[in-house]
């Protein structure tokens, strides 16, 4: 079985349903939940049945122990985890009336930022996925960037979901330049429509045309209830979002990434060459499956992706 390695942070989402205090001045209760974009992608893949490991630095604190336990329960390999004494990162997620999540982060001096080079991966690895805070916050960001470029040199499928969080990006123009520099080493880029807008603004903006010209095979864009679009050098296809009652949107985009990789794994397309040869009908099927996965996730609170048995097909 070919393995997928997901690289990046695992943290704790502290979820608050509303930031507005009640008449008594008491805020709504806070509910901690395990999260972080890469963690969510790995858990999605594990629950759906792919061979997957998380490459990250995880604290030895109580939250870190819970992260390791949750990964193992989902079938995610933990041999690439580096355990450290620094605390676990926290993300305060405030849920609006529409179910949308708005974030602030507590990440200074935390374990995941201190990740070291993991060394060579196993010969069974076929795909490597990167994203979110881990590609922004130093010193870890430089470690992951080096690993991204090495993954291209190894011939693995490379996937990036920047999952833009502007509040942690101190120098937006520098980040946009850095993002553009990765594109010659990336096969699939996954974006939200907000990510796309943010990356395409400013003096150092680049767009999908630039990324495709640099060598990216597919740009997958999510637009909430408006569904998923896949753009390649040969054209564009879309899949509508399945109807669902939204509890909140935490982990929705991460579930899409996990769904995309699971589908590619299932059809034997975990390689740069295979992905570059997928036709419009195949990409539409990829998007439809990823949409099904995300629809289950948003139907329940927190980043709680489905197990394979919960889907109509896998």
C-alpha positions in Angstrom: 0.0 0.0 0.0 1.3 3.4 -0.9 1.5 5.9 1.9 0.6 9.6 2.2 2.5 11.8 4.6 0.8 14.9 5.9 3.2 17.6 7.2 2.3 20.4 9.6 0.7 21.3 12.9 -1.7 19.7 15.3 -3.2 22.0 17.8 -6.3 22.6 19.9 -9.2 24.6 18.7 -10.9 26.4 21.5 -14.4 26.8 20.1 -16.8 29.6 21.2 -20.2 29.8 19.7 -20.5 33.6 20.1 -18.1 36.4 21.1 -21.0 38.5 22.4 -21.4 38.4 26.2 -24.9 37.7 27.7 -26.7 40.3 29.7 -24.8 39.1 32.8 -21.5 39.8 31.1 -20.6 36.1 31.0 -19.2 34.8 27.7 -20.4 31.6 26.1 -18.6 28.5 27.3 -15.4 27.5 25.6 -15.1 24.0 24.1 -11.6 22.6 23.4 -11.3 20.3 20.3 -8.3 18.8 18.6 -7.5 20.4 15.2 -5.0 22.1 13.0 -5.3 21.8 9.2 -2.7 19.1 8.7 -4.0 17.1 11.7 -7.5 17.3 10.2 -6.3 16.1 6.8 -4.4 13.2 8.3 -7.4 12.1 10.4 -9.7 12.4 7.4 -7.4 10.1 5.4 -7.0 7.6 8.2 -10.8 7.4 8.8 -11.4 6.9 5.1 -8.9 4.0 4.9 -5.7 5.4 3.4 -2.3 4.6 4.7 -1.2 7.9 6.2 1.2 9.4 8.7 1.5 12.9 10.3 4.9 14.5 10.3 4.9 17.1 13.0 6.3 18.2 16.4 3.8 17.5 19.2 3.9 18.6 22.8 4.3 16.2 25.7 1.6 18.1 27.6 -2.0 16.8 28.1 -3.2 18.2 24.8 -0.3 16.6 23.0 -1.1 13.2 24.5 -4.7 13.6 23.3 -3.5 14.5 19.8 -1.4 11.3 19.6 -4.2 9.2 20.9 -6.7 10.7 18.4 -4.3 10.1 15.5 -3.8 6.5 16.5 -7.6 6.0 16.9 -8.1 7.2 13.4 -5.5 4.9 12.0 -2.8 7.6 11.4 0.8 6.6 11.8 2.7 8.4 14.5 6.3 7.3 13.9 7.1 10.7 12.3 6.0 12.7 15.3 8.6 14.6 17.3 7.7 15.0 20.9 8.7 18.2 22.6 8.3 19.9 26.0 6.9 23.2 24.7 3.1 23.7 25.0 0.5 22.9 22.3 -0.6 25.7 20.1 -4.2 27.1 20.6 -6.6 28.5 18.1 -9.6 30.4 19.4 -12.5 29.7 16.9 -15.5 31.9 17.2 -18.6 30.5 15.4 -20.9 33.1 13.7 -24.6 32.8 13.1 -23.9 31.2 9.6 -21.7 28.5 11.1 -18.5 30.2 9.7 -15.4 30.1 12.0 -13.2 33.1 12.7 -9.8 32.5 14.3 -7.2 34.0 16.5 -4.0 32.1 17.4 -1.8 31.6 20.4 1.4 30.1 19.0 4.4 31.8 20.5 7.0 29.3 21.8 4.8 26.3 21.0 5.9 22.8 20.1 4.8 22.5 16.5 7.0 25.5 15.5 10.1 23.7 16.6 9.9 20.8 14.2 13.2 19.5 12.9 14.1 17.8 9.7 12.5 14.3 9.9 15.2 12.7 7.6 14.4 10.4 4.7 10.8 9.0 4.4 10.1 5.3 3.9 10.2 3.9 0.4 6.4 3.3 0.6 5.6 7.1 0.5 3.8 8.2 -2.6 2.4 11.6 -1.7 3.2 14.5 0.7 0.8 17.2 1.8 1.6 20.6 3.4 -0.3 23.5 4.7 -1.7 26.1 7.1 0.3 27.6 9.9 3.2 25.3 9.5 4.1 27.0 6.2 4.1 30.4 7.8 5.6 30.3 11.3 9.3 30.0 11.7 11.6 28.2 12.4 9.3 25.3 11.3 8.2 26.9 8.0 11.7 26.7 6.6 12.0 23.0 7.6 8.7 22.2 5.8 9.7 24.2 2.8 12.9 22.3 2.4 10.9 19.1 2.8 8.5 20.2 0.1 11.3 20.7 -2.4 12.9 17.4 -1.4 9.6 15.7 -2.0 9.5 17.0 -5.5 13.1 15.7 -6.1 12.0 12.3 -4.8 9.2 12.2 -7.4 6.4 12.2 -4.9 3.0 13.8 -5.5 3.1 17.2 -3.7 -0.1 18.9 -2.4 -0.3 22.3 -0.8 -3.3 23.9 1.0 -2.1 27.3 2.3 -5.3 27.8 4.3 -4.5 31.4 4.6 -4.8 32.9 8.1 -3.9 36.6 7.6 -3.6 37.3 11.3 -0.4 35.2 11.5 1.2 36.5 8.3 3.4 39.4 9.4 4.6 40.2 5.9 1.9 39.4 3.3 3.9 40.4 0.2 6.9 38.2 1.3 4.5 35.3 1.9 2.9 35.7 -1.5 6.4 35.6 -3.1 7.3 32.6 -1.1 4.1 30.8 -2.0 4.7 31.5 -5.7 8.2 30.1 -5.4 6.8 26.7 -4.3 4.6 26.2 -7.4 7.3 24.6 -9.6 7.5 21.9 -6.9 3.7 21.4 -6.4 1.2 19.2 -8.3 -2.1 20.1 -6.6 -3.0 23.4 -4.9 -6.2 23.5 -2.8 -7.7 26.9 -2.0 -10.8 28.5 -0.6 -12.2 31.3 -2.6 -11.0 33.6 0.2 -7.5 32.2 -0.1 -7.5 32.8 -3.9 -8.6 36.4 -3.4 -5.9 37.1 -0.8 -3.1 35.5 -2.8 -4.1 37.5 -6.0 -4.0 40.9 -4.3 -1.0 43.2 -3.6 2.1 44.1 -5.6 3.4 40.5 -5.5 0.2 38.8 -6.4 0.1 35.7 -8.5 -2.9 33.8 -9.9 -3.9 30.4 -11.1 -2.5 31.1 -14.5 0.9 31.7 -13.0 0.8 28.5 -10.9 -0.3 26.3 -13.9 2.4 27.8 -16.0 4.9 27.0 -13.3 3.9 23.3 -13.4 0.9 22.8 -11.1 -1.4 20.2 -12.5 -4.6 21.1 -10.7 -6.0 24.0 -8.7 -8.9 22.9 -6.5 -11.0 25.8 -5.1 -13.8 25.5 -2.6 -16.6 28.0 -2.3 -18.8 26.7 0.5 -22.3 26.1 -0.5 -21.3 26.9 -4.1 -19.3 23.7 -4.4 -15.8 22.8 -5.6 -14.0 23.8 -8.9 -11.0 22.1 -10.4 -8.9 24.0 -12.9 -6.2 22.4 -15.0 -4.3 23.5 -18.1 -7.0 21.7 -20.1 -10.0 23.5 -18.6 -12.3 23.6 -15.6 -14.9 21.4 -14.0 -17.2 22.0 -11.1 -19.2 19.9 -8.6 -22.0 21.3 -6.5 -22.0 21.0 -2.7 -24.3 18.3 -1.4 -27.2 19.7 0.5 -26.5 19.6 4.3 -27.4 21.3 7.5 -24.3 23.2 8.6 -23.3 23.0 12.2 -20.1 24.9 11.6 -17.4 25.0 9.0 -14.4 24.0 11.1 -12.3 21.5 9.1 -14.4 21.7 5.9 -11.5 22.6 3.7 -9.2 20.0 5.4 -11.8 17.4 4.7 -11.8 18.4 1.0 -8.0 17.8 0.9 -8.4 14.5 2.6 -11.2 13.5 0.3 -9.2 14.5 -2.8 -6.2 12.4 -1.7 -8.3 9.5 -0.7 -10.0 9.4 -4.1 -6.6 9.6 -5.9 -5.3 6.8 -3.7 -8.4 4.7 -4.5 -7.9 5.0 -8.2 -4.2 4.5 -8.1 -3.3 8.1 -9.1 -0.9 9.1 -6.3 1.9 10.3 -8.6 2.6 13.5 -10.5 2.3 11.7 -13.8 -1.1 10.1 -13.0 -2.5 13.4 -11.7 -1.4 15.3 -14.8 -3.2 12.8 -17.0 -6.6 12.8 -15.3 -9.4 14.0 -17.6 -12.4 16.2 -16.9 -14.7 13.4 -15.9 -12.2 12.0 -13.4 -11.6 15.4 -11.8 -15.3 15.9 -11.5 -15.5 12.6 -9.7 -12.7 13.7 -7.4 -14.5 16.9 -6.6 -17.8 15.2 -6.0 -16.3 12.7 -3.6 -14.4 15.5 -1.7 -17.7 17.4 -1.4 -19.4 14.4 0.1 -16.6 14.1 2.7 -16.8 17.8 3.6 -20.6 17.7 3.8 -20.5 15.2 6.6 -17.8 17.2 8.4 -19.8 20.5 8.4 -23.0 18.7 9.5 -21.6 18.2 13.0 -19.7 20.5 15.4 -15.9 20.8 15.1 -13.5 19.1 12.8 -15.1 15.6 12.9 -14.6 14.1 9.4 -16.5 10.9 8.4 -15.4 7.3 8.5 -15.6 5.4 5.2 -18.7 3.5 6.4 -20.6 6.9 6.6 -20.2 7.6 2.9 -22.3 6.3 0.1 -19.2 5.3 -1.8 -15.5 4.7 -1.1 
